[in-house]
């Protein structure tokens, strides 16, 4: 990567024959000089924000697209742990100095509505992972009001936006409006199993992969120990959805990061995949193919060997989307437990204990 992020807006021209069929071809475009931020202030973060946008969407939004990028990127930076306490402009500058991008991907737009994905790249270090959100924005009285996945505005927008299909709305509304009940980090196994709503491990049932990293935080540093790493096995390296739901490719076509929102209040992330299937708010079945274990770092981080970094997410009582704890929960028929330190945790099933380095079969019951 460059030592310092250039000032740019990159508009991506997507394939004319459909988002699901082909990857987008990148075309460079300078920011429209006529597109001015709502407040044209020194605090506007967008000149240093990387923007992905199909040319048709850019044309539809016109000069108003700059105020949309301002609104979404400001919201993203207010939620990012690595931008805490900084103004949006200062946060983008800090991240750029670390060779990290703030990306706003505007995928679809209609009259007064826009939706897409936004993320903050992770540091290019081992175990580092990105922060990302789905968003829907609504223009009202000349201002864009963005809702990031996990907040109240997102729930409201999902319920009303014409950019959300019926099946997707049914899944996402229930997820976004879920009021989580405060729980102990170490519940009874029975309660935890019920609370995961039958989530599987990220490959085909009755096949195995090797656990290479026990419970650890999504970023490998702070936060709930929400993530597991898997590699190898006899599942041909294919990564599959832990349950049915709505899938979105967070980095766009060709990127190795997918999020699936499931019914019942959970979502799951899958990172470092290669040969990944492109999804854009697409309804998928349980065990749908997402990609293959790999070393992709489309949104930062690092990977030295082919694997999938799998993470569990939910919402707290204030509707803030977050990665949540695994300790005591049952996934793929195994109860997962924290170790004395990150990556050392094990899983138990029917009297068997499986720790890192152990082959684990994915079970449905």
Helices and strands as residue ranges (DSSP letters): E 12-13, E 25-26, G 46-48, E 50-53, H 55-61, G 62-64, H 65-79, G 81-83, H 88-97, E 102-110, E 113-120, E 122-126, E 131-140, E 143-148, H 152-160, H 166-176, H 189-195, E 208-217, E 225-231, E 238-240, E 245-249, E 258-261, E 267-271, E 280-284, E 289-292, E 300-302, E 308-315, E 321-323, E 330-331, E 334-337, E 346-349, E 352-354, E 359-361
